């Protein structure tokens, strides 16, 4: 692997930086003011979101993970994660996809793709991935939601929890049990479901430590005889667990890139503050205790960036190979590194770092999620350990 970014990725990176500095940074006050109000009623202004979505389409960042012949940006995994690093250096959201659905739809039947894919790529539909339950998060074998085929229709019943974006989803990708005896080895399937039906019930939006997330809410969902046609199954029946694992694995590398972005923003803010803030006649930048915090943060960020870039490069080079070990490493190392860097930044800033006058505390609240969501770090360590013992 060449540690120098390819020229095409550098060009994309430059575009992301320009958008971030000129279009997103001026929106941070809007985000902070809405966050101070609290509650889910304070949505990010739709006219701004629509404008940013159009901008993403113009520069080829919309649905960047899809091939250009399918209407996507045709970006490599490396390019996508470089973009993520740059955009996570601001708290203002930049929409780059309508959800995870387009990639999953590639595994659906031609009839399903014809029905949904173009609308999805154009941003006319949004989606939600519906897997977790009150008794089944990381342990997919605990899923109780069932899908029963009656004639040409699947009937789905169950109770889902911690579902991102369920309140705004037009279609849902529901993971359900089709053969209990087979469990995760052929008994779990994924279905494409239209949410505009009575059986799809968003019970509530769940208030979390992260507060108002303008990109996506977290919901509890009831499925009461939700129906979908027989051909609306993704891939082969019984392969839903494998499909979910592949999607989540790739997303964990993306999470590592998110923490590099958050960490870089916090390090830059801390460095600037340490130069300006004077205590007892000297700037904080002259204090060894502060210097060492900044040094540790710079080392941590650099190490994580290299880890993410290597995992991204490897995924691009060997798309059919199992990348779970390195993606889990990115997730564990990146998330734990990121929280340390953010915490150091708050400490260096003192009282104002703890306040809502700066975005640091908001960044911390958002970042705290990803030692838990989509498989907690303890599960990621289990995956890594399992691969070590397997050799």
DAQUIVEN-V44276 format. One record per residue. SS is DSSP state (a for helix, b for strand, c for the rest). PSI is psi in degrees with one decimal (* if undefined). NEAR is the number of other C-alpha atoms within 8 Angstrom. Layout:
# DAQUIVEN-V44276
SS&PSI&NEAR, SS&PSI&NEAR
This chain:
# DAQUIVEN-V44276
c&131.5&4, c&123.3&4, c&-8.3&5, c&127.6&4, c&139.1&7, c&155.0&6, a&-39.0&6, a&-34.7&6, a&-37.2&11, a&-39.0&9, a&-42.5&8, a&-41.3&10, a&-42.8&12, a&-39.9&8, a&-43.1&9, a&-42.6&11, a&-42.9&10, a&-45.7&9, a&-44.2&9, a&-49.6&12, a&-38.6&9, a&-27.7&8, a&-30.9&9, a&-43.9&13, a&-38.3&10, a&-14.7&8, a&-3.7&9, a&-35.5&11, a&-37.2&7, a&-45.4&7, a&-46.2&11, a&-38.8&10, a&-41.1&8, a&-39.6&11, a&-36.6&11, a&-31.5&7, a&-29.8&7, c&168.9&9, c&161.9&9, c&-2.8&7, c&-12.3&4, c&78.6&10, c&149.1&8, c&134.3&9, c&126.4&6, a&-36.9&7, a&-32.3&6, a&-43.4&8, a&-43.5&11, a&-39.2&8, a&-42.2&8, a&-36.6&10, a&-43.2&12, a&-38.3&8, a&-41.8&8, a&-38.3&13, a&-40.1&9, a&-38.4&7, c&6.6&8, c&21.2&9, c&-10.5&11, c&128.9&13, c&47.5&13, c&-22.2&14, c&-5.2&12, c&150.8&13, c&151.2&11, a&-33.2&8, a&-16.2&5, a&4.7&6, c&3.7&9, c&-173.3&14, c&-16.5&13, c&29.2&9, c&145.1&12, c&165.0&8, a&-40.3&11, a&-47.5&12, a&-42.4&11, a&-42.1&11, a&-26.6&14, a&-41.9&11, a&-44.6&11, a&-45.7&12, a&-43.5&14, a&-42.6&12, a&-25.6&13, c&1.0&11, c&5.9&11, c&151.5&12, c&-7.4&9, c&128.8&9, c&141.3&9, c&106.6&10, c&128.4&11, c&-2.2&10, c&161.2&9, c&16.2&13, c&-172.4&8, c&1.3&10, a&-37.1&13, a&-44.0&12, a&-41.7&9, a&-35.9&9, a&-23.6&11, c&-24.9&7, c&1.2&8, c&173.2&12, c&162.4&11, a&-36.2&6, a&-41.3&7, a&-43.5&12, a&-41.7&12, a&-33.9&8, a&-38.8&7, a&-29.4&8, a&-50.4&11, a&-41.6&9, a&-35.2&9, a&-47.4&13, a&-33.6&12, c&-4.1&7, c&17.0&9, c&-14.2&7, c&147.9&11, c&162.0&13, b&171.7&16, b&140.0&15, b&119.2&11, b&92.0&10, c&-54.8&10, c&149.8&13, b&169.0&12, c&-33.2&8, c&15.6&6, b&97.5&11, c&-92.5&11, c&-30.4&9, c&87.0&7, a&-23.4&10, a&-14.6&7, a&1.5&8, c&131.8&12, c&-16.7&9, c&132.8&11, b&149.8&11, b&119.6&11, b&128.8&8, b&120.9&9, b&106.2&7, c&-120.1&4, c&20.7&7, b&134.7&10, b&135.9&12, b&119.5&13, b&130.4&14, b&135.7&12, b&-175.8&10, b&117.9&12, b&149.4&14, b&152.1&10, b&42.9&10, b&116.4&15, b&132.1&10, c&15.0&12, c&-30.1&14, c&-20.3&8, c&3.7&7, c&136.2&12, c&-35.1&10, b&150.2&12, b&145.4&15, b&99.4&13, b&128.0&11, b&123.6&13, b&160.7&16, b&125.8&14, c&-18.9&12, c&98.3&10, c&-34.4&8, c&-32.4&5, c&-20.3&8, c&-137.3&11, c&-12.7&10, c&61.9&9, c&5.2&11, c&5.0&15, b&132.2&18, b&163.0&17, b&135.1&14, b&144.7&13, b&120.7&12, b&134.2&11, b&124.2&9, c&-8.6&9, c&63.0&6, c&154.0&7, c&-31.9&6, c&-18.1&10, b&111.6&12, b&113.4&9, b&106.6&11, b&-42.3&8, b&158.6&7, b&132.3&11, c&122.6&9, c&129.4&7, c&169.5&5, c&-32.5&6, c&-15.9&10, c&-144.6&11, c&114.1&10, c&111.5&7, c&-12.4&8, c&-39.0&6, c&135.4&7, c&168.3&13, b&130.9&12, b&160.5&16, b&134.8&14, b&136.7&14, b&137.2&13, b&105.6&13, b&95.7&10, b&46.9&8, b&133.8&12, b&152.4&10, b&146.8&12, b&158.0&8, c&-37.6&9, c&6.0&7, c&25.5&12, b&142.3&13, c&120.5&15, c&-147.4&9, c&147.4&8, c&135.0&13, c&-2.4&13, b&13.4&14, a&-35.9&15, a&-43.1&14, a&-40.3&7, a&-43.7&8, a&-41.8&8, a&-41.8&8, a&-45.2&8, a&-48.4&8, a&-35.5&9, a&-48.6&12, a&-34.7&11, a&-23.7&9, a&-28.8&12, a&-41.9&16, a&-40.1&11, a&-40.5&13, a&-40.8&16, a&-35.3&15, a&-44.3&11, a&-31.8&15, a&-42.1&14, a&-50.6&14, a&-45.7&15, a&-41.2&14, a&-43.2&10, a&-45.0&10, a&-40.4&12, a&-43.2&14, a&-42.7&8, a&-41.9&9, a&-40.2&12, a&-46.9&10, a&-42.1&8, a&-40.6&9, a&-30.5&12, a&-33.3&10, a&-33.0&8, c&121.0&8, b&129.0&9, b&132.4&7, c&39.4&4, c&-1.3&5, b&149.6&7, b&152.2&12, a&-27.6&12, a&-15.7&10, a&-8.3&8, c&124.1&8, a&-36.4&7, a&-40.2&6, a&-41.5&12, a&-44.6&10, a&-34.7&8, a&-42.5&9, a&-39.9&12, a&-47.0&8, a&-39.4&8, a&-42.9&13, a&-41.3&9, a&-46.1&8, a&-43.3&10, a&-44.2&13, a&-44.2&8, a&-42.8&8, a&-40.7&14, a&-45.5&11, a&-38.7&9, a&-44.5&9, a&-43.0&14, a&-37.4&10, a&-45.6&9, a&-37.4&13, a&-47.1&12, a&-44.8&11, a&-40.7&9, a&-39.0&11, a&-39.5&10, a&-35.0&6, c&67.2&7, c&-23.5&7, c&-8.1&4, c&159.0&6, c&117.7&5, c&18.6&10, a&-37.7&10, a&-49.9&10, a&-30.7&8, a&-37.9&14, a&-36.4&15, a&-42.9&12, a&-43.0&17, a&-48.9&15, a&-54.7&12, a&-43.5&10, a&-46.3&15, a&-42.0&15, a&-35.4&9, a&-48.5&12, a&-42.3&14, a&-35.7&11, a&-44.2&9, a&-44.8&13, a&-42.7&15, a&-41.5&9, a&-39.8&11, a&-42.3&14, a&-42.5&12, a&-43.4&8, a&-37.9&10, a&-15.6&11, c&-138.7&8, a&-41.2&6, a&-26.2&9, a&-30.2&15, a&-15.8&10, c&171.3&8, c&10.7&12, c&-21.9&6, c&158.9&8, c&1.6&9, a&-46.1&13, a&-31.3&12, a&-41.8&9, a&-43.0&11, a&-45.4&11, a&-40.5&11, a&-42.7&10, a&-27.6&11, a&-25.4&10, a&-39.2&9, a&19.3&10, a&-3.7&12, c&-55.5&9, c&147.0&7, c&41.5&7, c&103.3&11, c&163.0&11, a&-28.2&10, a&-37.6&7, a&-37.9&9, a&-37.9&13, a&-35.6&11, a&-43.2&8, a&-44.5&11, a&-45.2&12, a&-42.4&8, a&-41.9&8, a&-33.7&9, a&-46.1&7, a&-24.1&6, a&-14.8&5, c&*&4
